[in-house]
Amino acid sequence: MPSAFFDSVVSLIVKTSTELPPDVRAAMKVAMAEETPGTQSSQALAIIAQNIDQAAECEGAICQDTGMPTFEVKTPVGANQIVLKKQIREAVAEATKRGKLRPNSVDSITGENSGTNLGPGTPIIHFEQWDRDDIEVKLILKGGGCENMNAQYSVPAELPGLGRADRTIEGVRKCILHAVWNAQGKGCAPGAVGVCIGGDRTSGYVHAKEQLFRTLNDVNADPRLAELEAAIMGEANKLGIGAMGFGGRTSLIGCKIGVLNRLPASFFVSVAYDCWAFRRLGVVLDGKTGEITQWLYRDPGTPLQAMADQAGFQRSGREVALRTPLTEEQVRALKVGDVVLISGKVFTGRDAVHAHLMKHDPPVDLNGSVLYHCGPVVVKEGSGWRVTAAGPTTSIREEPYQADIIKRYGVRAVVGKGGMGGKTLAALKESGAVYLNAIGGAAQFYARAIQGVDDVSLMEFGTPEAMWHLTVKDFPAIVTMDAHGNSLHKDVEQNSARELAAMV
C-alpha cells in the first residue's frame, strides 16, 4: 500500500473544494468581460469573482454544497483496489471533519445524515486499470442544485418550444438546448453540460458526467461532435438566461459531448448539468509511495490571478437597508430589482425544516423573520459553532411548502436562489412578503456577512438541514419576486422561451 496515498487524496479533496481550476476561471473571466455593466447579471458575476478569490485565499469551500464526491481512479495492474478504496473513504471522512466537505450523505429511508460523507453509495469511486506504474486520481464535486438539473431524453420526443426531437444530430441539439433552458437559474448559471448520445439509461448518465472531466478549452476529436459543441455554445448564449437566471449574455461556459453505442429500440440523450462552481481536479501519484508527482488541470508553480479586478461587489448607494424583524410596510415598499442589505437575525431552513413546519410549530418566532434557504458548512468551536461557507440552495424544492409557511407564521422574506413558483408568488402578494435571490455558490462571500451563530434548532436533521440562528450584517440580495405579483424569474423564463422557439 502506498504510504502517502491517504494524505495525497486529502490534498486533492481540499484543493478541489476550495480552488477553481484555471480553465473554469478563464471562462468566468470571459463571461465577466462580455456582460453589460450595471446589470443584475454583472453584479452576480462580480460577487462570484470575489467569492472565487476569497475561497482560494482562505482555503474555504467555494460553495457550501460540496456535492457528491465522484472519483475516477486508474491503477497499475496488481494494485490492491480494496485497500485504495478504504483509504479514499477515510480521506473523505477526514476532509469532512476539517470542514472542507459538507456532510452530504443521507440515509434515503430514515433521512439520517451520517455526518462523515460515508454511506452506501457515497462517495462514488470508479476504478480502471492501465498499463502504467503510477496512479491517477480525478475528483469532481457536483452539488445537488445542478445535479437536480440533469436531464435524460428518450427520442423521438416532443419538446416544449422546439417541437419534435428525432434520432438525429439535430434532435440531440434540441435536447441539449432544452436542458440548458430548463435549468434557468436553478443550476447556478452560467453552467456547463456534459452530454452522452446513446448508451442505456445508466451508462448514458455516467458517460455524460465523465465528459465534465474534459477541460473547457479542448476540442472534440470527433469533428461532428466538435461542430455540435460549438453550435450549442453559440445558441445557448443567445437565450438570455444569464448569470443566476437574471437575464444576460452568458448562460453556458462549456459543452462537452460523448457518444456510446445503443440498443436498436433505445435512443437516449443524457445531460449532466454543472454550475459555474465547476470543481474538478486530479493528481498523478507515484505507484510505490503514493506521493503526488503531478497535478492535473492546475500548475501549483503558477500563481493564481485574481478574478475580481476591483473589490468585487460594489455598492451603488441605492441599496435598501433592512433590519429584522421586518414589517409588512417595509416589504411592500420593495420591488423587483431592488438590492437589499439585511442585518439582524436570520434563520436557515431547507427541505427537512419546511416539511417539519407543515406539521409542527416552529422552534422560534418567525413573525417578521427572514428565512434563508441554506445548508451551511459549520465547524465546532468550543461550546459554539462557526459558519465557514453559507451560500443559498435552490429554492424551488420548497415550493410545496413555502406559501403555507409564509401565511401561517408571518415570514416576511425568503432568501434563496433560482426563484419559486406561482403558489409562492401568490402568497407573497397576499401576505406582504418578498423573495430575495442571493448568488448561488458564493459561500465565502456570504459567510463573511454572518457575524455569529446564536443557536441551532432541529439538529436531529443533520448540520445541513438544521435550523441555524444567525446574526448577519449587510447581507446583500436582490428582490426577484415582490409583494405586487412581479417575478424576474417568470419574465426571464418567458423571454428565453421565445428565443428558444426561434432556434427551431
Summary of the structure (lengths in Angstrom):
residues: 504
radius of gyration: 22.4
end to end distance: 56.0
largest distance: 70.5
contacts: 1869
relative contact order: 0.16
helix: 34%
strand: 27%
